[in-house]
């Protein structure tokens, strides 16, 4: 990370979201659910739609640091699956994706 604490915090939160989606007490397989929602996308892209929608909610609504979302999107431009996931989140809206996941 070499002194970039904001990047470290973004990465840490990204990985924690993955972990929370996998280790939940609801018994819901979130990975299966998101893959079903985005059938045309590969597993990594679909999985990251969920992660990045939650990431955007966290940094925008809770931490009040929406610039970190912009930075994350910029950092993902060279990673096709992550880039595509962000495109979907921006097209559909993170709140809409999260609302669909709740049902």
C-alpha positions, 0 to 999 in steps of 0.5 A: 500500500505504501502509505495510501491508507485510503486505498487500504481502507477501500480494499479492506472493506471490499474483502470484509463485504465478501466475507460477510456475504459468505459467513452469514447466519441467514442461511442465504447463499448470496453468491447463488442469488446474485448469479441468478439475478445476473445470469448473463454475467460470469461468476466473478462479475456477478459476485462483484455487482453485489460487493460493489453495490454494498461498497457504494452504500457503505462509502456513500450513505454510512461513511459519507465518503463518496469520493472513495467510490469514484477512486475504486471505480478508477482503480478497477478500469484495468480489471474487466470483471470488476469494471463490468460490475461497476458499470452494472452498479452504476446503470442499475443503482446500488440501492436497487440492487440491494433492494432486489437482494433483500427479497 
